[in-house]
Amino acid sequence: MNLQERDRAVNWHPYTQMKTADDAIPIVKGKGVYLFDDKGNKYIDAVSSWWVTLHGHAHPYIAQRVSEQLNTLEQVIFAGFTHEPAIQLSENLLKLLPQNQQKVFYSDNGSTAVEVALKMCIQNAYNQGKEKKKILAFKNAYHGDTFGAMSVSGRSVWTKPFGEMLFEVIFIDTPTSENIEDLKAQISAYQDEVVCFIYEPLIQGAAGMLMYNAEDLDKLMRFCRTQEILMIQDEVFTGFGRTGKLFAANYLSEKPDIMCFSKGLTGGTMPMGITTCSNEIYNAFLSDDKYKTLFHGHSFTANPLACTAALASMEILLNNETQQNIQRISEQHFRFSKVLREHSKVENARQTGTILAWEIKNDHKTSYFNEIGKKVYDEFLSRGIVMRPLGNVMYLVPPYCISSEELNFIYENILEVLNCL
């Protein structure tokens, strides 16, 4: 059997209806912005392999650092033990975050980073004897696929089978200058019950790259602070340069109490999640009473290999060349977004930093299940470009090492595909 047949016999792929799906494409190698399949075809990874591969595939510096660590210490229980890579990563990350972020809790991925954040908020109130259990979130939110993360995500066909098992959440619209006062009134009605507000800053990724203004989010955060509502900023997608700045937090004057990270954290090399918090949150768990402990952990918490990959990725992220690349990509996206706005087949072209998105006009409404997504996905693959549409919502989230020429090649093909629809 070939690789596709062997895969079909044993594997169940994510977000895939296995009965009707095409055979998965076997990838045998990655280098820079390119993926290579078993037939020798190469593809530009225009979506950074689900938004994680910041610096391109098989980056030699990250590989070298992980290899060296592999020969020193590959894993150790993080309860009762520690190690240099975890300490160094926490120190380095906290220096880049809002000053109130003072402690780091490690987990495995974006969903678990969110689970940790929710448990921190809920138990923070519990430890202080407060009866606050409701959570505030945005409509259309996506925070992950574990049960807590699903609960604070927008209700949809994704969550419907588990609907009665999800805890109660108050969903509000993303803020605008027109609705901010209405949102404040909605929140005030539940002020004594709401323990925290969780949100994706500036961009709701899985919802279709929905973008909103930092100024309006700042106003909402400022109001939540007056209502003594803790704030969880989910930067799993937006962190590490995606918005054009290191973090979406760099666009905001208000500071969250807790932040969540994953995806680009290790440059796409290894799975890891991080939840950071303020000393006020941390101190609510300090007690002679052992029952006030945060009882949460993962077998691979602060895995030394993943920590080392994250340290190496952060070094690359902060160097001048990468920062210049991020600005170059952002500027190229901005210019191309203006071209898209003039196209008859496009609506709502939008861009924040290295993220460019638009909708394809068609006879059906904008939806994850819009069938045009499969059609254009296949067409781009035939042209050597990996795109993963969210239905009729198209987007680009390229690795930072992509060249201007490679970006222009993608843009040219986008226009050709649009013209053929």
N, C-alpha and C positions, 0 to 999 in steps of 0.2 A: 504493500500500500504506500501511496505517496503521503506527504505531510498533511495535505487537506483531508484525505480519507482517514488517516490516523486521528487527526484532531476531531473530526465529526464523530468518530466512534467513542471518544472519551470525554470531551470537554463541553461545558455549558458556558456560553459567553454572556457578558453583562449587557443589559438593555437590548437583548436580541431575541426575537421570536424564532426559535431554532427550526421550526417546521418550514418556514418560508424563506429563511435567510440564505443568501449565497454562501458558498464555502469561504471560510476565512482565508485571507491571503497570507501565506507563510513568509515571515520576514526573517532573513538569515543574518542581516548585518545592518548597522546604523553608523553613519559618519557625518558629523556636522548636521546640516539641515536635511540630509537624505536618509531614506530607508531603502533597503535593497531586498527584493523578494527572491524566492528560490529559482526563478526563471531568469534572473539577471536584470529585471526591470528595476528602475529607481524612481522614487517618489519624493517630492518636496513635502516635508512634514509641516504643513501650514497651520496646524492646530497644536503643535508642540506635544503630540501624543496625550491628548486630554489635558492640555494646558500646564503640563509639568516640566517639560524639557526646556529649561531656560537657555542653556548654552550650546545646544546641539547634542547629538547622540555620540556616545562613547568618547566623551571629552577626555583627552589624555591626562590632564592634570588631576581631575577628580579620580580617574581610574588609578593613577599612581598613588595618590594619597590613601585611597581605600585599600589598595593592595598592600601598602606598608602597614596599615592598621591591622589588616587581616592576619599578618604574621606576628602581631604583638598581642592583641586582645580582640576577639571577635564578639564576645557576649559575656555579660555578667549581670546577675540579679541587681536591680537598682533599689531594692529595699534593703537598707543596711550597708550598701556599698555605693561607691561613686567612682568616677574615672575622669581623666584629663579632658577627653573630647567633649563630654557632657558639660563640664564646668566651663570650658572655653567657649563652647557654643552659646550657652546661656549668657555669659558675660558679653560676648560680641553682639548677640541679638538685642539684648536689653539696651545697649548703647545707642541703637538705631531707632528704638521705639519711643513713644511719649514717655516723659519722665516718671509718670506715676506707675508705669509697668515695672515691677520689682522682683517678681518670682516667676519661675518657669516650671510647668508640669508637662512631662513628655508622654506621648501616646503613639498611635500607629498610623493614623490617617486623618483626613479632614472631618469625617463623621465622628470619630472618637474625640477629636479636639473639641468639637461642639458638645458632645455628651459630657465631657469633663467640665466645660464652662457652665452648662445648665445645672449640673450637680453642685458646683461651687456656689452658685447663686441661691439655689433652693436650700442647701444645707447651711449656708451663711445665715439665712433668715431663721432656720430651725435652731441653730446653735445659740441664737440670741433671743429665742422665745417669741419670735414674730410669726403671726399667722398670715403669711403672704405666699401664695403658691401659683397665682396666675402669671402667664407669660405673654408678653406683647411681641408681635412680629409683623412683618410686611406681607400683604397679599402677594402671591406669586413667588414667595421666597423659596429658596432651595438651600438646605443646610446639611444634607446627607441622607443616607438610606438606613441607618440604624433607627431604633424606635423613637428615641428622644429627638434626634435630628429630623425624622419624618414628622413628628408632632409639631415642630416649629416651622415646618415647610408648608407652603400653600397646599390646600386640599385639591387633589386632582385624581385622574385615573391611576396614577402611580401609587397613591396612598389609599385608594378606595377599599381594597380588600382588607385593610387593617383599621378602617375608620373608627370602629367602636373601641379599639384598643389604644388609640392615641389620646394623650391628655389634652385638656382644654387650653386653647390659645385664643387670644384676642387679636384678630388680624385687622390691620389698618392699611390705607393706601400709602405709597411713598409720598414724601412731602413735596409740595410746590408752594409758590408764593400765594396761590389762590386758596389752597385747602389747609394751610398750617393752623389756622385758628380752629377749624372744625376738628382737626386731629387732636389738638390740645384739649378740646372739650370732651372728646371720646376718652382720652386717657384719664382726665380728671375724674370721670365717672367711676373708674376702677382703681383710683390711686391707692387706696388702702389695701388692695388685694394683689396688685401687680408686683412681683418680685424682681423681674428683669425685662429688658427689651433687647432682642437679638435682631441683627440686621446685617445685610451685605452692603458695605459702603460704596456708594456711587454707581455700582453696576450689579444688577441681578443676573448672574451668568446663565444658569440653566433655564431660567424663565424666558430666555431669548435675548440676552445681552441688553436688558432694559436699563437705561441710564438716567440718572437724575442728579441734581445740583448739590455740591458740597455745602453751599450757603444755606440751603433749605434743611439739609441734614443737621447742620450745626444748630439751627434754631430748635429743631426737634430734640436734639440731645440736651441742649441747654434747659429746655422745659422739663425733660425727664429727670434731670439733676435736681430741679426744684421740687419734684415730686418724690424724691428719694427712691427712684427706680434705677437699679443697677443696669449698666449697658454692656452688652457683649458685641464686639465688633468682629464679624466673621471675615477675615482677610485670607481665607484659604485660597481663593482665586486671585484676589486683587493684590496680594502681597508680593514683594520681591521684584518690583519694577513694572508690573503689568500696566499700571495706570499712567506711566510716564514718570512717576516719582517712586521712591523706594516702597512706600506703602500709601494706601488711600488716606491713612491717618495724616499724612503730610499735607493734605488739602484742607484739613479741618483744624479749627481752633479749640474745639471741645475734645476732651479725652475720654475714651471708654474705660470702664473698670476692668474689663477682661478682653483679651484678643485671642483669636484662633488662627493657626497657620498650618499649612501642609503643602500640597502640590509642588510649587517651585522651591520649597524649602531645601531640598537636597539636589536641586538642579535636575530632578526627574530620575535620579540614579537609584534611590532606595526609598521605600515607604517610611514616612515619619509624620507624626502630628505633634504640634506644640500648642499649649494653652498658657498664656501669660496673664498675670493678674497684679493688682495693686497690693500694697502692704495691708490695706484695710481689709481686703478679702482674706488674705493669708492669716492675719491676726485673729480673725473670727474662729479659726480652727485650732489656735494655740490654747491649750488648756491642760490642767491636771486630770481632767475627765477624759479618759480614752475614747469614750463614745462620741466625742466631738471631732475625732479624726476623719479626714477625707478618705473613706474606704473605697479607693479606686486604684486600679493598676492594670498593667499589661505585661505579659511575659517578656516582650521585647522593648519595654520602656527604656528610652535613652540608649538604644543599641549603639555600641561604640562605632560600628561601621557606618551606620546612618548619620551619626553625629559628625564623623569625619567627612563624609560626603557633603553634609550641609556646610561645614566650615570651609571646605574647598570651594563649593559653589558660591558662598558669600564673598570669598576673596575675589573670585572672578567677577561677580556682580558689581563690586565696589570699585573695580579698576577703571581707569579713564576710558579705555577703549569700549568697554561694555556700556558705560554711561553715555558715551557719545553715540553708540549704536542704538540705544533705546530712544534717544532724542531724534536720531535720523529716521528710524522706523515710524515714530510718532508723526514726524513732519510729512513723510511720504504718505502715510495713511490719511492724514488731514487733507493733503492735496487730492488724493484719489477719491476721498469721500465727496468732494465737490463735484467730481466727474460723475460719480454714482447718482448724486442728487438730480442730475440733469437727464438721467436715463429713463426712458418711458416704461421699462420693466421693473423699476426699483422704487421703493418707498421707504421713508424713514431711515435713510443712511445716517449713521452716527459713529462717533469715534471718541475714545478716551485713551490717550497714551498709545500703547502697542495693540490695542483692541479696536478692531473695525468691524462694524456689523451693518446689515441692511436686510430688508424684506424683499422677496421676489413677488411682484404682483401676479395674481392668478385668480381663477374663478372661485377658489375656496378661501376660507378665512385663515388668518395666521394661526398656526397650530403645530405642535410637535409632530402630529400625525399627518400633516399635509403631505400628500404623496409626491409632490414635486421634489421634496428633499432627496428621495432615493434616486430620482432621475438625474439630478445635478451631481449627486455624490458619485454615481457611476461615470458620468461624463468627465468629471475632473480626474478621477482615477485613470481613465483612458488617456488623459493628457499628462500623467505623471505628477499629479498634485493630490495630496490627502486633505480633503475638507470633510467636516462632519456636520452637515446642516442640522439645525434644530427645526425640522419641518421645512417651512419656506423661509426661515431665518438663516441667513448665511453670515459667516464671520471669519475673520482672520486673527489668529493669536500665534504669530510665528516665533521661533527661537530668536534670541537676540543676535546670534551670529549670522543671520540671513543677510545676504548682500543686497545692495540696491538693485543690481541686475536681476537677482532671483525674485525680488519683490515685484519688479516691473514685469517679469515673465508671468507671475501669478495674476497681476492686474490685467495684462493683455488677454489672458485666457478667461478671466472673469467676464470681460466685455464680450469676447467671442461667444461664450456660453449664453450670456444674456441675450445676445442678438439672435441666437438660434431658437430661443424659446417661443 
